[in-house]
Structure formats: C-alpha cells, structure tokens
Amino acid sequence: MTTILNTTKGEDPRKAREEAARARHPEKQKNPDSPVLRKPDWIRAKAPVGKGYNETRRIMREHNLATVCEEAGCPNIGECWELKHATMMIMGDTCTRACSFCNVRTGLPAPLDPDEPANVGKSVAKLGLRHVVITSVDRDDLADGGAQHFADVIEATRVHSPGTTIEVLTPDFLRKENAEDVVIDAKPDVFNHNLETVPRLYRAIRPGARYFHSLRLLQKVKERDPFMFTKSGIMVGLGEEGDEVMQVMDDLRAANVDFLTIGQYLQPTRKHAPIDRFVPPEEFKSYERMAYAKGFLMVASSPLTRSSYHAGEDFERLRAARNNSLGKA
C-alpha cells in the first residue's frame, strides 16, 4: 500500500520523489511551490533501521495492512518500529479529504476489506502489543464513515489479543449522524480525535472539516461514556498565535478532554501548507505547563510529539493520573 520509489541509474531521486508526490496528491498540484525549510538541530529522529523495524514491516506486509507511520511520513517511525510499535491505519490508504498538511494519499478509496479486522487483531498479537493505536483515513464515501468497521476491528483485536488496551484515532464522521456512537459503544480504552489546528486556520489547513463539529464529537464521547478517556491534538508552526492555542485548550477542557498532544508541523512536500516557523522546545514546555494548569490529566508537548508517539507509556501515565485524582492507590 505504501508508495515505493524505483529509480534507475542516472535518474534524479528528487524528480522521482516529485513524481510520487504528484501521484499521491493530484489535487495539490495547482498549489504554488513553497520551500521546505531546513530542520533545526532540535528536530532529530532515528533512521528506520534495525531488526525490530524490519520485523514490524514484515508483519504489516504479511497481513496487507497500512500504517499511518508510513503513509503520513511520521518522523518517529524508526524509533517506534524498532520497538514493534505500529499505528494501524484501517479502511485503506486513500483518503476522501484533501487536508493541506497531510501526506496520506487522496482519491477514491477501494471497498472495505472484510478480512482487515482479523488481520489487525492477528498483527497486534504477533507484535505483542500491550497498547495499540488504530486510526483510519476519512471515508466520506461510506454511509457511516466507517464507524462499524472501527467497531469490528476493536472486537477482533480483543479476540486475538485480549490483554491489549485499545486507542482509536477517528475521523470526524461529519454528516454521519450518530455514527460515533457505534465506536464509543465498542468500548475502546481511549477515544482520540485531533482538532489539528486553531479555528482561524481551518479553511486553509483542514477545509473539509468543521472545528466545532470536531469539538462536539469529543464532548459526545464523554456524554455517552463518562469514564472513557478522551484525547486530542494540534500541530503548531502553521501561523497560529499563542492566545489561539490557549483558546483551543480551554475549548477542549470545556469538552472534558483528558489528554492533549502538541507537536511541530513538518511540511511533507513543496505543495503542502508551508511551515510558518519552527517552534522552539522551550515554547513547547510552556504550552505543557499551561495545559496542566488548565486541568488536563495528561499532556505531551514537544517538537516530535505525534498522536501515537509513546502512546502505550502515556496511557499508563494517564490512567495513573486519573486514579490519583480520584484518590485511588
């Protein structure tokens, strides 16, 4: 499912990358080029090498699974896959949306794979995961946005790997009335839906989505199951102002969201939304302090923070924080 570059001798690798990007994002080719800025010293990620990495890749291929680690070009793939931590991306590798920040392929998706729920469950068991993150592309072409497929994957994972805690990172189910109820009722341990950016930037960064709809989705999770952990994340470096980030924090706390992630936006290609600036580590630490002061149980804020980065360890800390707040040992 992942695009692999095949270059012949003498062929320019940069041209090959540009051709692959055009195939993945035909809708973005009308956008003007913007320079991909050189990363500062504080953004460093391990290269994808090692026995664990190769074993994780083999298991994903064996079960015909896509991962957001590959499709979104996550900078942490080397570190995570070496530890056999992979984020499953269900319902294919092609998205019906065209967000300007995202590197996942855009187009008309293939029909759902009926074997995918079992394949995810078997892969989780083979990897020996204590905690798994399951995400998806947007499937606006489906009547329920893929909600039942999420529920089927959760159920199959519990069958094949009953000791694994499950975190879902869902699309917004926009115009799919009450579809999210199906996912909530499947009882994942964590329900995550990312706001991605501040409301002012939605038209440019997340044009197919609606800020207050996404916020309401997170609120509905708590209304239907007050004990389910909820989580959301944003990117910074897209042109947002500090007070706008504070407002997003306040909005999320008003929706009783437990866990906030904040990470640096990294531009996938020249046709994607440009980076406004690289936010320094001390600013991320400041956001972290402010978020804890506003009442979040768990905050992950750093340049390389992503929704599923260290998700297992963070889940244990999240659960401990709740127990502590309730006065439990």
N, C-alpha and C positions, 0 to 999 in steps of 0.2 A: 504493500500500500504506500510505502514511502518512496518519494522520488529519488532515484539514484543517478548520479551523473556519470555518463560513459564518455570519456574523452579519448580521442585518438592522438597519436604522436604528432606534435606540432600544433594542435588545436589550443586556442586560448581558453584556459579554465574559467576566466571571468565571463567570456562570451557564453560558455556552456551554462554557467550559473544564471546568467540573464535569460537565456532561452528557457531554462527550467522554471524560473520565476514567472515568465510570460505565460507558460502553460498552466501554472497553478493559479494565477491571478489575472485572467484576461480583462476583468472589469477595471483593474487598476492601471492599465497601460496608457490611458488617457491622462493620468496624473503627471504633473511636471516632475522631473527628477529633483530630488533633494539629496545633498551629500550625506553619506553615512559617516557620522563623526567618529573619530578615533576614541576608543575607550580609555578612561583614566586608569591610573595604577590600581585604584581600589576595586575595580571590577575584574576579578580574575576567576576563571573556572578551570577545573581539571579536564584534561583531554580525555575523550572516550576510548580508553584502552584498558586491558586487564582481563583476567579470567572471568570475574563476576559479570563484567559488561558483556562479554561475548556469550556467556550462558544465558543472561537475561534476553539478549537479542535472539538467541536460538529458540527459546521458549515462545517468544512473541510470534516468530515466523512459523513455528510448528503448529500453532493454533490460529494462524491467519488473523492476528489481532493488530490493531493500530494503537499507537500510544501518543498522547499529547506531547510527550517528551521529544519525540522525533518530529511530529507534524508541525508543532509550534516552534521548533528550533530552540528548545529550552537550554540555557547555558549550563544548567546543573546536571545534564544527562550523564556525563562521565562519572561524577561522584555518586549519583543515585543508583545507576545501573550496576556499578561495581558492587554495591550493597544489595543488589537484586530488588531495588525499589523502583517499580514502574507504575506510571499512572495510565490506566486503561482508558482508551477513547473508543466508546461504543457507537454503533449506528453508522459506521463507515468513516472515511477520511475526507469526505466532501461536504462542505457546509452550504446552507442556503442563504447565509448572510454574507456581507462583504465589509466587515469592520476594518477600518483603515489601519489598525495597529496589528492585526492578526495575520500569522503566516500560514494558517490552515487553508487548504485548497477551497476555492469557491466554485460552485456549479450545481448541476442536477445530481443528487445522490442516487446510489443504487438502492434497490429494495433491501429491507432489513434481512439480516442473516439469521434464520431460526436457530442455528447451532451456536450463535455467539454467546448467549447466556451460559451454556455449559462450558464453552471454551474459556470464557473468563474465569469461571469457577475452578476449572482444572489448572489453569495457569497460576492462579493465586495459590492453590495448594502446592504446586511444583516449586514455586518460588519461596514457599514457606513464609508468606507474609503475615505478620501479626496485625497489620493495618493496611488497607488498600484504599486508594482513591480512584473512583470511577467517574469519568466525565464523558462528554459527548460533543459532537458538532450540533449546531442548530438544525432541526428538521421541521421547518415550516411546512413542508410538503405532506406531513403526516397529520391525521385528524387530531391526535392527542399530543403532537410534538414529540412523540417517543416516550411518553410517561410510562406506559405499560411495559415497554422494553426495559426501561430502567428497573422497574419492579421485578421483572423476570430475571435480570442479571443479579439483583440483590438476593433473590431467593436461591438461585443456582449457586451463588458464592457461599451462602450459608450451608447448603447441602454438601458441597465439596470441601469447604474449609470452615467448619463451624466455629473455630476459635478466633477467626479473623474479625476485627472491627472494620466497619464499612463507612467510608465517607463518600458522599456523592457531590459532584460539582455540576449542577444542572444548567441547561439553558433557561430562558425566562418564561417559556410556554406562553408567549404573547398571543392573545386572541384564541387561546385553547382553554376555554372556561373550565376551571376547577381541575385541570389535568394534573397540577402539582399534588392534589390530594392523593392520587394513586401512588406517587413516590413517597409521600410522607407516611402513608399507611403501610408501606413496605418496611418501615422502621429502620432506616439507616441510622448509624450512630451519630453522624454529622451530616447536616444538610447545608451545603455551600452553594452560594450563587454570588458571583462577583459583580459589583457595580462598575468596576473598571476605571472610571474617571469621575470628575465633578460634573454636575448638571450642565453647566455652561458649554462644555466641550462635547456633549453627546452628539449633536448634529454632525460634527466633523469626525469624531472618533468612533462612535457607536450608532450610526444613523438608523439602523433597523430596530433599535431598542428604545425603551422609554424609562427614564430614571425612576420616576415614581411608581411605575409598574413593578420594576425590579425590587424596589424598597418594600412595596406592598407584598410581594411574593415572600420575602423573608419574614415579614410580620405574620403572614398567614400560617407559616410553619409553626411558630410559637403558639398561635391561637388554637391550632389543631392538636399540637402535642407540646405542651409547655416544657417538657423535660428533654426534648430533643435539642442537641447542641446546634446552633446556627453560626455560620461563618460567612464572611465576605471580604473582598479585597479590592484594592485600587492600585493603579500604576501612577507614578509621579515622573515629572520630567517632560510632560506634554504641554506645558504652558499654564497649568493650574496655579492659583495663588494660595498662600498658606491659610488664609481665612476660609477659603473654599474647602480645603481639606478638613479644617475644623468643623465646618458645617456638615460634611459627609459623616464625620464621626458622630456628631450629635443626632443626625437622622438615623444612623444605624443603631445607636443606643436607644432611641425612641421606639425602634422596632424590636428591642430586646435581643439584638445580635450579640453573641458571646465572644467571638473571635474575629480579629481584624488582621489582615495582612497588607503590607505596603511594600512595593518593590519598584525598582527603576525600570522604566520603559526602555527597551532596546529595539531599534529600528531594524526590521528584517531585510528590507531592500530599499533601493532609491525611490520606489514608487509608493512606499508606505508612508504613514504620517511621520514627519520629521521629529527628531528629538529637539525639544526646546533647550534643555540643559541637563547635565549630569548632576544629580542631587548628591551632595557630599555626605559621608557616613554620619557626621555629627548631626545633620539635619534629620536623618532617619531616627537617630536616638532621641532627638527632641520630639518627633512625632510619637515615638513609642511611649515616652513619659506622659505626654498629654493624653494619649489614648487610655492608658491605665488610669489616669486621674479621672477620666470620664466614665469609668466603670466597666471597661471590657475585662473579661476574665483572662483572656489570652491575647497577646499582641506579638506579631512577627514583623519587624520593620528593619530592612537592610537593603542595600543595592541589589543583591541577588535573590531576595525573597520572592518566591512564587507560591501559588496556592497550595501546591502539594509538596513543596520542599520541606523535608524533615517532618512530614505530616504525622507519622506514627509517634515520634517523640513528643511532638506538640500536642497530640491528642491525650497522651498520658498526663502532660502538664495541665491541660485544660480540665480534664476530669478531676485531677488533684485540687485545682483551684476552686472548682465548684464544691467539692467536698469540704474544703477548708472554709468556704463562705457559708456553708450550711452547718459548720461546727462538727463535721464528721471526722473521724480519725483516718 
